Amino acid sequence: MMAKARKLVRNGRVERLDGERFNVIGDHGTYNVVRTPDGGFSCTCPGFRDKGTCSHSTAVSIVLGKTRR
Ligand SMILES: [Zn+2]
């Protein structure tokens, strides 16, 4: 999961739309990741619905961690 997320970041697959919303271009389509009020992330992909986490939301958290520094 983490390796896949890092690859998305490295390949420039994460697009920031505004402060809270991101497009992540995954292997199977483009998904919307949004930041939730509790500081977590929500993604529109099926994997997130099943597991509550996914490489897309993880990729966004990596990007945010980088931009904060
Ligand atoms: Zn996802």
N, CA, C, O and the ligand as a Tripos MOL2 file, in Angstrom:
@<TRIPOS>MOLECULE
protein
  277   275    70     0     0
PROTEIN
NO_CHARGES

@<TRIPOS>ATOM
      1 N           0.8360   -1.2210    0.0000 N.3       1 MET1
      2 CA          0.0000    0.0000    0.0000 C.3       1 MET1
      3 C           0.8680    1.2680    0.0000 C.2       1 MET1
      4 O           0.6720    2.1830   -0.8000 O.2       1 MET1
      5 N           1.8280    1.2840    0.9220 N.am      2 MET2
      6 CA          2.7030    2.4510    1.0420 C.3       2 MET2
      7 C           3.5710    2.6130   -0.2090 C.2       2 MET2
      8 O           3.7510    3.7270   -0.7010 O.2       2 MET2
      9 N           4.1050    1.5070   -0.7190 N.am      3 ALA3
     10 CA          4.9510    1.5690   -1.9120 C.3       3 ALA3
     11 C           4.1400    2.0600   -3.1150 C.2       3 ALA3
     12 O           4.6310    2.8410   -3.9290 O.2       3 ALA3
     13 N           2.9170    1.6000   -3.2140 N.am      4 LYS4
     14 CA          2.0450    2.0050   -4.3170 C.3       4 LYS4
     15 C           1.7170    3.4970   -4.2050 C.2       4 LYS4
     16 O           1.6920    4.2150   -5.2040 O.2       4 LYS4
     17 N           1.4670    3.9460   -2.9800 N.am      5 ALA5
     18 CA          1.1600    5.3600   -2.7460 C.3       5 ALA5
     19 C           2.3610    6.2300   -3.1120 C.2       5 ALA5
     20 O           2.2080    7.2760   -3.7440 O.2       5 ALA5
     21 N           3.5560    5.7930   -2.7120 N.am      6 ARG6
     22 CA          4.7650    6.5610   -3.0290 C.3       6 ARG6
     23 C           4.9700    6.6560   -4.5300 C.2       6 ARG6
     24 O           5.4120    7.6830   -5.0450 O.2       6 ARG6
     25 N           4.6420    5.5720   -5.2290 N.am      7 LYS7
     26 CA          4.7830    5.5510   -6.6810 C.3       7 LYS7
     27 C           3.8260    6.5610   -7.3310 C.2       7 LYS7
     28 O           4.1920    7.2390   -8.2910 O.2       7 LYS7
     29 N           2.6120    6.6550   -6.8080 N.am      8 LEU8
     30 CA          1.6490    7.6280   -7.3250 C.3       8 LEU8
     31 C           2.1910    9.0470   -7.1620 C.2       8 LEU8
     32 O           2.0750    9.8750   -8.0660 O.2       8 LEU8
     33 N           2.7780    9.3130   -6.0060 N.am      9 VAL9
     34 CA          3.3410   10.6450   -5.7410 C.3       9 VAL9
     35 C           4.5080   10.9170   -6.6750 C.2       9 VAL9
     36 O           4.6070   11.9880   -7.2750 O.2       9 VAL9
     37 N           5.3850    9.9360   -6.7880 N.am     10 ARG10
     38 CA          6.5840   10.0930   -7.6140 C.3      10 ARG10
     39 C           6.2170   10.3340   -9.0780 C.2      10 ARG10
     40 O           6.8750   11.1080   -9.7720 O.2      10 ARG10
     41 N           5.1710    9.6710   -9.5340 N.am     11 ASN11
     42 CA          4.7710    9.8000  -10.9360 C.3      11 ASN11
     43 C           3.8580   11.0040  -11.1890 C.2      11 ASN11
     44 O           3.3260   11.1660  -12.2880 O.2      11 ASN11
     45 N           3.6820   11.8360  -10.1770 N.am     12 GLY12
     46 CA          2.8730   13.0450  -10.3550 C.3      12 GLY12
     47 C           1.4070   12.7600  -10.5860 C.2      12 GLY12
     48 O           0.7280   13.5010  -11.2960 O.2      12 GLY12
     49 N           0.9040   11.6620   -9.9730 N.am     13 ARG13
     50 CA         -0.4890   11.2830  -10.1800 C.3      13 ARG13
     51 C          -1.4470   11.9910   -9.2390 C.2      13 ARG13
     52 O          -2.6610   11.8160   -9.3400 O.2      13 ARG13
     53 N          -0.9190   12.7820   -8.3340 N.am     14 VAL14
     54 CA         -1.7710   13.4860   -7.3760 C.3      14 VAL14
     55 C          -1.8980   14.9380   -7.8090 C.2      14 VAL14
     56 O          -0.9010   15.6550   -7.8880 O.2      14 VAL14
     57 N          -3.1280   15.3750   -8.0920 N.am     15 GLU15
     58 CA         -3.3790   16.7550   -8.4980 C.3      15 GLU15
     59 C          -4.1790   17.4520   -7.4120 C.2      15 GLU15
     60 O          -5.2310   16.9710   -6.9930 O.2      15 GLU15
     61 N          -3.6690   18.5940   -6.9600 N.am     16 ARG16
     62 CA         -4.4010   19.3380   -5.9450 C.3      16 ARG16
     63 C          -5.4300   20.2370   -6.6200 C.2      16 ARG16
     64 O          -5.0780   21.0650   -7.4610 O.2      16 ARG16
     65 N          -6.6860   20.0800   -6.2580 N.am     17 LEU17
     66 CA         -7.7460   20.9160   -6.8280 C.3      17 LEU17
     67 C          -7.9100   22.1820   -6.0040 C.2      17 LEU17
     68 O          -7.9740   23.2890   -6.5400 O.2      17 LEU17
     69 N          -7.9760   21.9970   -4.6860 N.am     18 ASP18
     70 CA         -7.9210   23.1350   -3.7610 C.3      18 ASP18
     71 C          -7.4230   22.5880   -2.4350 C.2      18 ASP18
     72 O          -6.9040   21.4730   -2.3820 O.2      18 ASP18
     73 N          -7.5730   23.3560   -1.3650 N.am     19 GLY19
     74 CA         -6.9860   22.9410   -0.0960 C.3      19 GLY19
     75 C          -7.4230   21.5810    0.4090 C.2      19 GLY19
     76 O          -6.6540   20.8860    1.0730 O.2      19 GLY19
     77 N          -8.6590   21.1920    0.0970 N.am     20 GLU20
     78 CA         -9.2130   19.9790    0.6960 C.3      20 GLU20
     79 C          -9.4930   18.8650   -0.3070 C.2      20 GLU20
     80 O          -9.8500   17.7520    0.0780 O.2      20 GLU20
     81 N          -9.3320   19.1660   -1.5870 N.am     21 ARG21
     82 CA         -9.7430   18.1770   -2.5850 C.3      21 ARG21
     83 C          -8.6040   17.8650   -3.5580 C.2      21 ARG21
     84 O          -7.8570   18.7470   -3.9820 O.2      21 ARG21
     85 N          -8.5010   16.5890   -3.8910 N.am     22 PHE22
     86 CA         -7.4330   16.1330   -4.7720 C.3      22 PHE22
     87 C          -7.9790   15.1490   -5.7940 C.2      22 PHE22
     88 O          -8.9130   14.3990   -5.5130 O.2      22 PHE22
     89 N          -7.3920   15.1600   -6.9750 N.am     23 ASN23
     90 CA         -7.6060   14.1130   -7.9630 C.3      23 ASN23
     91 C          -6.4100   13.1830   -7.9030 C.2      23 ASN23
     92 O          -5.2670   13.6400   -7.9240 O.2      23 ASN23
     93 N          -6.6560   11.8930   -7.8300 N.am     24 VAL24
     94 CA         -5.5600   10.9360   -7.8970 C.3      24 VAL24
     95 C          -5.8190   10.0070   -9.0740 C.2      24 VAL24
     96 O          -6.8400    9.3240   -9.1430 O.2      24 VAL24
     97 N          -4.8620   10.0040   -9.9990 N.am     25 ILE25
     98 CA         -5.0110    9.1810  -11.1910 C.3      25 ILE25
     99 C          -4.4220    7.8090  -10.8930 C.2      25 ILE25
    100 O          -3.2050    7.6250  -10.9050 O.2      25 ILE25
    101 N          -5.2910    6.8630  -10.6280 N.am     26 GLY26
    102 CA         -4.8700    5.5050  -10.2880 C.3      26 GLY26
    103 C          -4.7410    4.6410  -11.5270 C.2      26 GLY26
    104 O          -4.9400    5.0960  -12.6530 O.2      26 GLY26
    105 N          -4.4030    3.3870  -11.2890 N.am     27 ASP27
    106 CA         -4.2270    2.4590  -12.4090 C.3      27 ASP27
    107 C          -5.5550    2.1400  -13.0860 C.2      27 ASP27
    108 O          -5.5820    1.7790  -14.2630 O.2      27 ASP27
    109 N          -6.6530    2.2710  -12.3510 N.am     28 HIS28
    110 CA         -7.9440    1.8600  -12.8850 C.3      28 HIS28
    111 C          -8.9140    3.0180  -13.0370 C.2      28 HIS28
    112 O         -10.1070    2.8090  -13.2600 O.2      28 HIS28
    113 N          -8.4050    4.2470  -12.9180 N.am     29 GLY29
    114 CA         -9.2980    5.3900  -13.0700 C.3      29 GLY29
    115 C          -8.8610    6.5280  -12.1780 C.2      29 GLY29
    116 O          -7.9320    6.3970  -11.3800 O.2      29 GLY29
    117 N          -9.5480    7.6500  -12.3270 N.am     30 THR30
    118 CA         -9.2300    8.8210  -11.5170 C.3      30 THR30
    119 C         -10.2180    8.8980  -10.3550 C.2      30 THR30
    120 O         -11.4270    8.7790  -10.5490 O.2      30 THR30
    121 N          -9.6970    9.0970   -9.1560 N.am     31 TYR31
    122 CA        -10.5410    9.1330   -7.9730 C.3      31 TYR31
    123 C         -10.3980   10.4710   -7.2730 C.2      31 TYR31
    124 O          -9.3750   11.1460   -7.3820 O.2      31 TYR31
    125 N         -11.4360   10.8360   -6.5600 N.am     32 ASN32
    126 CA        -11.4210   12.0690   -5.7800 C.3      32 ASN32
    127 C         -11.1290   11.7410   -4.3230 C.2      32 ASN32
    128 O         -11.8020   10.9180   -3.7020 O.2      32 ASN32
    129 N         -10.1240   12.3960   -3.8040 N.am     33 VAL33
    130 CA         -9.8040   12.2600   -2.3830 C.3      33 VAL33
    131 C         -10.0920   13.5930   -1.7150 C.2      33 VAL33
    132 O          -9.6310   14.6350   -2.1810 O.2      33 VAL33
    133 N         -10.8450   13.5680   -0.6340 N.am     34 VAL34
    134 CA        -11.1380   14.7930    0.1040 C.3      34 VAL34
    135 C         -10.6980   14.6320    1.5470 C.2      34 VAL34
    136 O         -10.7030   13.5330    2.1030 O.2      34 VAL34
    137 N         -10.3180   15.7530    2.1370 N.am     35 ARG35
    138 CA         -9.9510   15.7530    3.5310 C.3      35 ARG35
    139 C         -11.2200   15.9070    4.3660 C.2      35 ARG35
    140 O         -12.0390   16.7890    4.1080 O.2      35 ARG35
    141 N         -11.3720   15.0650    5.3390 N.am     36 THR36
    142 CA        -12.5550   15.1120    6.1910 C.3      36 THR36
    143 C         -12.2810   16.0230    7.3840 C.2      36 THR36
    144 O         -11.1230   16.2680    7.7250 O.2      36 THR36
    145 N         -13.3610   16.5350    8.0320 N.am     37 PRO37
    146 CA        -13.1710   17.4830    9.1450 C.3      37 PRO37
    147 C         -12.3330   16.9160   10.2900 C.2      37 PRO37
    148 O         -11.7000   17.6810   11.0170 O.2      37 PRO37
    149 N         -12.3150   15.6060   10.4650 N.am     38 ASP38
    150 CA        -11.5400   15.0240   11.5720 C.3      38 ASP38
    151 C         -10.0700   14.8270   11.2120 C.2      38 ASP38
    152 O          -9.3100   14.2430   11.9840 O.2      38 ASP38
    153 N          -9.6700   15.3200   10.0290 N.am     39 GLY39
    154 CA         -8.2610   15.2390    9.6540 C.3      39 GLY39
    155 C          -7.9020   13.9830    8.8850 C.2      39 GLY39
    156 O          -6.7460   13.7870    8.5120 O.2      39 GLY39
    157 N          -8.8860   13.1350    8.6490 N.am     40 GLY40
    158 CA         -8.6450   11.9350    7.8500 C.3      40 GLY40
    159 C          -8.8900   12.2140    6.3800 C.2      40 GLY40
    160 O          -9.0030   13.3700    5.9700 O.2      40 GLY40
    161 N          -8.9720   11.1640    5.5940 N.am     41 PHE41
    162 CA         -9.2100   11.3040    4.1660 C.3      41 PHE41
    163 C         -10.3080   10.3630    3.7250 C.2      41 PHE41
    164 O         -10.5280    9.3100    4.3230 O.2      41 PHE41
    165 N         -10.9980   10.7640    2.6600 N.am     42 SER42
    166 CA        -12.0260    9.9260    2.0830 C.3      42 SER42
    167 C         -11.7790    9.8280    0.5870 C.2      42 SER42
    168 O         -11.4770   10.8340   -0.0570 O.2      42 SER42
    169 N         -11.9010    8.6430    0.0300 N.am     43 CYS43
    170 CA        -11.6480    8.4230   -1.3940 C.3      43 CYS43
    171 C         -12.8560    7.7750   -2.0300 C.2      43 CYS43
    172 O         -13.6140    7.0640   -1.3710 O.2      43 CYS43
    173 N         -13.0320    8.0270   -3.3250 N.am     44 THR44
    174 CA        -14.2080    7.5020   -4.0190 C.3      44 THR44
    175 C         -13.9900    6.1080   -4.5970 C.2      44 THR44
    176 O         -14.9020    5.5550   -5.2130 O.2      44 THR44
    177 N         -12.8090    5.5280   -4.4140 N.am     45 CYS45
    178 CA        -12.5470    4.2200   -5.0330 C.3      45 CYS45
    179 C         -13.2140    3.0850   -4.2470 C.2      45 CYS45
    180 O         -13.5030    3.2380   -3.0600 O.2      45 CYS45
    181 N         -13.4580    1.9480   -4.9070 N.am     46 PRO46
    182 CA        -14.1100    0.8180   -4.2290 C.3      46 PRO46
    183 C         -13.2840    0.2650   -3.0690 C.2      46 PRO46
    184 O         -13.8440   -0.1930   -2.0730 O.2      46 PRO46
    185 N         -11.9610    0.3050   -3.1930 N.am     47 GLY47
    186 CA        -11.0980   -0.2120   -2.1390 C.3      47 GLY47
    187 C         -11.2760    0.5500   -0.8400 C.2      47 GLY47
    188 O         -11.2450   -0.0340    0.2430 O.2      47 GLY47
    189 N         -11.4620    1.8660   -0.9540 N.am     48 PHE48
    190 CA        -11.6440    2.6670    0.2540 C.3      48 PHE48
    191 C         -12.9630    2.3130    0.9330 C.2      48 PHE48
    192 O         -13.0350    2.2430    2.1590 O.2      48 PHE48
    193 N         -13.9850    2.0930    0.1490 N.am     49 ARG49
    194 CA        -15.2880    1.7200    0.7150 C.3      49 ARG49
    195 C         -15.1860    0.4060    1.4780 C.2      49 ARG49
    196 O         -15.8210    0.2410    2.5200 O.2      49 ARG49
    197 N         -14.3970   -0.5210    0.9700 N.am     50 ASP50
    198 CA        -14.2540   -1.8240    1.6250 C.3      50 ASP50
    199 C         -13.3690   -1.7570    2.8570 C.2      50 ASP50
    200 O         -13.7000   -2.3170    3.9020 O.2      50 ASP50
    201 N         -12.2340   -1.0640    2.7260 N.am     51 LYS51
    202 CA        -11.2040   -1.1570    3.7640 C.3      51 LYS51
    203 C         -11.0190    0.1100    4.5910 C.2      51 LYS51
    204 O         -10.3980    0.0780    5.6540 O.2      51 LYS51
    205 N         -11.5630    1.2360    4.0980 N.am     52 GLY52
    206 CA        -11.4040    2.4760    4.8390 C.3      52 GLY52
    207 C         -10.0480    3.1200    4.6360 C.2      52 GLY52
    208 O          -9.7220    4.1130    5.2860 O.2      52 GLY52
    209 N          -9.2570    2.5560    3.7350 N.am     53 THR53
    210 CA         -7.9780    3.1600    3.3810 C.3      53 THR53
    211 C          -7.6280    2.6780    1.9780 C.2      53 THR53
    212 O          -8.1670    1.6790    1.5030 O.2      53 THR53
    213 N          -6.7290    3.3900    1.3250 N.am     54 CYS54
    214 CA         -6.3270    2.9830   -0.0190 C.3      54 CYS54
    215 C          -5.0570    3.7300   -0.3980 C.2      54 CYS54
    216 O          -4.6420    4.6570    0.2980 O.2      54 CYS54
    217 N          -4.4460    3.3260   -1.4940 N.am     55 SER55
    218 CA         -3.1940    3.9520   -1.9140 C.3      55 SER55
    219 C          -3.4080    5.4180   -2.2980 C.2      55 SER55
    220 O          -2.4880    6.2280   -2.1770 O.2      55 SER55
    221 N          -4.6190    5.7670   -2.7610 N.am     56 HIS56
    222 CA         -4.8810    7.1530   -3.1780 C.3      56 HIS56
    223 C          -4.8820    8.1040   -1.9860 C.2      56 HIS56
    224 O          -4.2260    9.1460   -2.0010 O.2      56 HIS56
    225 N          -5.6330    7.7250   -0.9530 N.am     57 SER57
    226 CA         -5.6900    8.5880    0.2280 C.3      57 SER57
    227 C          -4.3210    8.6360    0.9120 C.2      57 SER57
    228 O          -3.9300    9.6690    1.4550 O.2      57 SER57
    229 N          -3.5980    7.5190    0.8820 N.am     58 THR58
    230 CA         -2.2500    7.4970    1.4530 C.3      58 THR58
    231 C          -1.3230    8.4120    0.6590 C.2      58 THR58
    232 O          -0.4970    9.1150    1.2410 O.2      58 THR58
    233 N          -1.4560    8.4080   -0.6680 N.am     59 ALA59
    234 CA         -0.6370    9.2760   -1.5170 C.3      59 ALA59
    235 C          -0.8850   10.7490   -1.1910 C.2      59 ALA59
    236 O           0.0520   11.5470   -1.1470 O.2      59 ALA59
    237 N          -2.1410   11.1010   -0.9640 N.am     60 VAL60
    238 CA         -2.4640   12.4960   -0.6250 C.3      60 VAL60
    239 C          -1.8450   12.8720    0.7170 C.2      60 VAL60
    240 O          -1.3390   13.9830    0.8800 O.2      60 VAL60
    241 N          -1.8820   11.9570    1.6710 N.am     61 SER61
    242 CA         -1.2890   12.2690    2.9790 C.3      61 SER61
    243 C           0.2180   12.4650    2.8530 C.2      61 SER61
    244 O           0.7970   13.2810    3.5710 O.2      61 SER61
    245 N           0.8570   11.7290    1.9490 N.am     62 ILE62
    246 CA          2.3010   11.9150    1.7040 C.3      62 ILE62
    247 C           2.5430   13.3040    1.1070 C.2      62 ILE62
    248 O           3.4490   14.0180    1.5350 O.2      62 ILE62
    249 N           1.7290   13.6820    0.1180 N.am     63 VAL63
    250 CA          1.8750   14.9950   -0.5190 C.3      63 VAL63
    251 C           1.6950   16.1140    0.5090 C.2      63 VAL63
    252 O           2.4600   17.0780    0.5270 O.2      63 VAL63
    253 N           0.6890   15.9790    1.3540 N.am     64 LEU64
    254 CA          0.4390   17.0070    2.3600 C.3      64 LEU64
    255 C           1.5710   17.0790    3.3680 C.2      64 LEU64
    256 O           1.9360   18.1630    3.8240 O.2      64 LEU64
    257 N           2.1240   15.9310    3.7160 N.am     65 GLY65
    258 CA          3.2480   15.9100    4.6320 C.3      65 GLY65
    259 C           4.4470   16.6320    4.0540 C.2      65 GLY65
    260 O           5.2040   17.2820    4.7760 O.2      65 GLY65
    261 N           4.6140   16.5120    2.7410 N.am     66 LYS66
    262 CA          5.7340   17.1640    2.0640 C.3      66 LYS66
    263 C           5.5270   18.6640    1.9470 C.2      66 LYS66
    264 O           6.4580   19.4420    2.1540 O.2      66 LYS66
    265 N           4.2920   19.0750    1.6100 N.am     67 THR67
    266 CA          4.0550   20.4880    1.3630 C.3      67 THR67
    267 C           4.0610   21.2860    2.6550 C.2      67 THR67
    268 O           4.2650   22.5000    2.6350 O.2      67 THR67
    269 N           3.8400   20.6150    3.7750 N.am     68 ARG68
    270 CA          3.8110   21.3190    5.0530 C.3      68 ARG68
    271 C           5.2300   21.7550    5.4540 C.2      68 ARG68
    272 O           5.4020   22.7520    6.1560 O.2      68 ARG68
    273 N           6.2240   21.0150    5.0120 N.am     69 ARG69
    274 CA          7.6050   21.3170    5.3950 C.3      69 ARG69
    275 C           8.1960   22.4560    4.5990 C.2      69 ARG69
    276 O           9.3510   22.8230    4.8100 O.2      69 ARG69
    277 ZN         -8.7250    5.2850   -3.3020 Zn       70 ZN70
@<TRIPOS>BOND
     1     1     2 1
     2     2     3 1
     3     3     4 2
     4     3     5 am
     5     5     6 1
     6     6     7 1
     7     7     8 2
     8     7     9 am
     9     9    10 1
    10    10    11 1
    11    11    12 2
    12    11    13 am
    13    13    14 1
    14    14    15 1
    15    15    16 2
    16    15    17 am
    17    17    18 1
    18    18    19 1
    19    19    20 2
    20    19    21 am
    21    21    22 1
    22    22    23 1
    23    23    24 2
    24    23    25 am
    25    25    26 1
    26    26    27 1
    27    27    28 2
    28    27    29 am
    29    29    30 1
    30    30    31 1
    31    31    32 2
    32    31    33 am
    33    33    34 1
    34    34    35 1
    35    35    36 2
    36    35    37 am
    37    37    38 1
    38    38    39 1
    39    39    40 2
    40    39    41 am
    41    41    42 1
    42    42    43 1
    43    43    44 2
    44    43    45 am
    45    45    46 1
    46    46    47 1
    47    47    48 2
    48    47    49 am
    49    49    50 1
    50    50    51 1
    51    51    52 2
    52    51    53 am
    53    53    54 1
    54    54    55 1
    55    55    56 2
    56    55    57 am
    57    57    58 1
    58    58    59 1
    59    59    60 2
    60    59    61 am
    61    61    62 1
    62    62    63 1
    63    63    64 2
    64    63    65 am
    65    65    66 1
    66    66    67 1
    67    67    68 2
    68    67    69 am
    69    69    70 1
    70    70    71 1
    71    71    72 2
    72    71    73 am
    73    73    74 1
    74    74    75 1
    75    75    76 2
    76    75    77 am
    77    77    78 1
    78    78    79 1
    79    79    80 2
    80    79    81 am
    81    81    82 1
    82    82    83 1
    83    83    84 2
    84    83    85 am
    85    85    86 1
    86    86    87 1
    87    87    88 2
    88    87    89 am
    89    89    90 1
    90    90    91 1
    91    91    92 2
    92    91    93 am
    93    93    94 1
    94    94    95 1
    95    95    96 2
    96    95    97 am
    97    97    98 1
    98    98    99 1
    99    99   100 2
   100    99   101 am
   101   101   102 1
   102   102   103 1
   103   103   104 2
   104   103   105 am
   105   105   106 1
   106   106   107 1
   107   107   108 2
   108   107   109 am
   109   109   110 1
   110   110   111 1
   111   111   112 2
   112   111   113 am
   113   113   114 1
   114   114   115 1
   115   115   116 2
   116   115   117 am
   117   117   118 1
   118   118   119 1
   119   119   120 2
   120   119   121 am
   121   121   122 1
   122   122   123 1
   123   123   124 2
   124   123   125 am
   125   125   126 1
   126   126   127 1
   127   127   128 2
   128   127   129 am
   129   129   130 1
   130   130   131 1
   131   131   132 2
   132   131   133 am
   133   133   134 1
   134   134   135 1
   135   135   136 2
   136   135   137 am
   137   137   138 1
   138   138   139 1
   139   139   140 2
   140   139   141 am
   141   141   142 1
   142   142   143 1
   143   143   144 2
   144   143   145 am
   145   145   146 1
   146   146   147 1
   147   147   148 2
   148   147   149 am
   149   149   150 1
   150   150   151 1
   151   151   152 2
   152   151   153 am
   153   153   154 1
   154   154   155 1
   155   155   156 2
   156   155   157 am
   157   157   158 1
   158   158   159 1
   159   159   160 2
   160   159   161 am
   161   161   162 1
   162   162   163 1
   163   163   164 2
   164   163   165 am
   165   165   166 1
   166   166   167 1
   167   167   168 2
   168   167   169 am
   169   169   170 1
   170   170   171 1
   171   171   172 2
   172   171   173 am
   173   173   174 1
   174   174   175 1
   175   175   176 2
   176   175   177 am
   177   177   178 1
   178   178   179 1
   179   179   180 2
   180   179   181 am
   181   181   182 1
   182   182   183 1
   183   183   184 2
   184   183   185 am
   185   185   186 1
   186   186   187 1
   187   187   188 2
   188   187   189 am
   189   189   190 1
   190   190   191 1
   191   191   192 2
   192   191   193 am
   193   193   194 1
   194   194   195 1
   195   195   196 2
   196   195   197 am
   197   197   198 1
   198   198   199 1
   199   199   200 2
   200   199   201 am
   201   201   202 1
   202   202   203 1
   203   203   204 2
   204   203   205 am
   205   205   206 1
   206   206   207 1
   207   207   208 2
   208   207   209 am
   209   209   210 1
   210   210   211 1
   211   211   212 2
   212   211   213 am
   213   213   214 1
   214   214   215 1
   215   215   216 2
   216   215   217 am
   217   217   218 1
   218   218   219 1
   219   219   220 2
   220   219   221 am
   221   221   222 1
   222   222   223 1
   223   223   224 2
   224   223   225 am
   225   225   226 1
   226   226   227 1
   227   227   228 2
   228   227   229 am
   229   229   230 1
   230   230   231 1
   231   231   232 2
   232   231   233 am
   233   233   234 1
   234   234   235 1
   235   235   236 2
   236   235   237 am
   237   237   238 1
   238   238   239 1
   239   239   240 2
   240   239   241 am
   241   241   242 1
   242   242   243 1
   243   243   244 2
   244   243   245 am
   245   245   246 1
   246   246   247 1
   247   247   248 2
   248   247   249 am
   249   249   250 1
   250   250   251 1
   251   251   252 2
   252   251   253 am
   253   253   254 1
   254   254   255 1
   255   255   256 2
   256   255   257 am
   257   257   258 1
   258   258   259 1
   259   259   260 2
   260   259   261 am
   261   261   262 1
   262   262   263 1
   263   263   264 2
   264   263   265 am
   265   265   266 1
   266   266   267 1
   267   267   268 2
   268   267   269 am
   269   269   270 1
   270   270   271 1
   271   271   272 2
   272   271   273 am
   273   273   274 1
   274   274   275 1
   275   275   276 2
@<TRIPOS>SUBSTRUCTURE
     1 MET1         2 RESIDUE 1 A MET
     2 MET2         6 RESIDUE 1 A MET
     3 ALA3        10 RESIDUE 1 A ALA
     4 LYS4        14 RESIDUE 1 A LYS
     5 ALA5        18 RESIDUE 1 A ALA
     6 ARG6        22 RESIDUE 1 A ARG
     7 LYS7        26 RESIDUE 1 A LYS
     8 LEU8        30 RESIDUE 1 A LEU
     9 VAL9        34 RESIDUE 1 A VAL
    10 ARG10       38 RESIDUE 1 A ARG
    11 ASN11       42 RESIDUE 1 A ASN
    12 GLY12       46 RESIDUE 1 A GLY
    13 ARG13       50 RESIDUE 1 A ARG
    14 VAL14       54 RESIDUE 1 A VAL
    15 GLU15       58 RESIDUE 1 A GLU
    16 ARG16       62 RESIDUE 1 A ARG
    17 LEU17       66 RESIDUE 1 A LEU
    18 ASP18       70 RESIDUE 1 A ASP
    19 GLY19       74 RESIDUE 1 A GLY
    20 GLU20       78 RESIDUE 1 A GLU
    21 ARG21       82 RESIDUE 1 A ARG
    22 PHE22       86 RESIDUE 1 A PHE
    23 ASN23       90 RESIDUE 1 A ASN
    24 VAL24       94 RESIDUE 1 A VAL
    25 ILE25       98 RESIDUE 1 A ILE
    26 GLY26      102 RESIDUE 1 A GLY
    27 ASP27      106 RESIDUE 1 A ASP
    28 HIS28      110 RESIDUE 1 A HIS
    29 GLY29      114 RESIDUE 1 A GLY
    30 THR30      118 RESIDUE 1 A THR
    31 TYR31      122 RESIDUE 1 A TYR
    32 ASN32      126 RESIDUE 1 A ASN
    33 VAL33      130 RESIDUE 1 A VAL
    34 VAL34      134 RESIDUE 1 A VAL
    35 ARG35      138 RESIDUE 1 A ARG
    36 THR36      142 RESIDUE 1 A THR
    37 PRO37      146 RESIDUE 1 A PRO
    38 ASP38      150 RESIDUE 1 A ASP
    39 GLY39      154 RESIDUE 1 A GLY
    40 GLY40      158 RESIDUE 1 A GLY
    41 PHE41      162 RESIDUE 1 A PHE
    42 SER42      166 RESIDUE 1 A SER
    43 CYS43      170 RESIDUE 1 A CYS
    44 THR44      174 RESIDUE 1 A THR
    45 CYS45      178 RESIDUE 1 A CYS
    46 PRO46      182 RESIDUE 1 A PRO
    47 GLY47      186 RESIDUE 1 A GLY
    48 PHE48      190 RESIDUE 1 A PHE
    49 ARG49      194 RESIDUE 1 A ARG
    50 ASP50      198 RESIDUE 1 A ASP
    51 LYS51      202 RESIDUE 1 A LYS
    52 GLY52      206 RESIDUE 1 A GLY
    53 THR53      210 RESIDUE 1 A THR
    54 CYS54      214 RESIDUE 1 A CYS
    55 SER55      218 RESIDUE 1 A SER
    56 HIS56      222 RESIDUE 1 A HIS
    57 SER57      226 RESIDUE 1 A SER
    58 THR58      230 RESIDUE 1 A THR
    59 ALA59      234 RESIDUE 1 A ALA
    60 VAL60      238 RESIDUE 1 A VAL
    61 SER61      242 RESIDUE 1 A SER
    62 ILE62      246 RESIDUE 1 A ILE
    63 VAL63      250 RESIDUE 1 A VAL
    64 LEU64      254 RESIDUE 1 A LEU
    65 GLY65      258 RESIDUE 1 A GLY
    66 LYS66      262 RESIDUE 1 A LYS
    67 THR67      266 RESIDUE 1 A THR
    68 ARG68      270 RESIDUE 1 A ARG
    69 ARG69      274 RESIDUE 1 A ARG
    70 ZN70       277 GROUP 0 **** ****
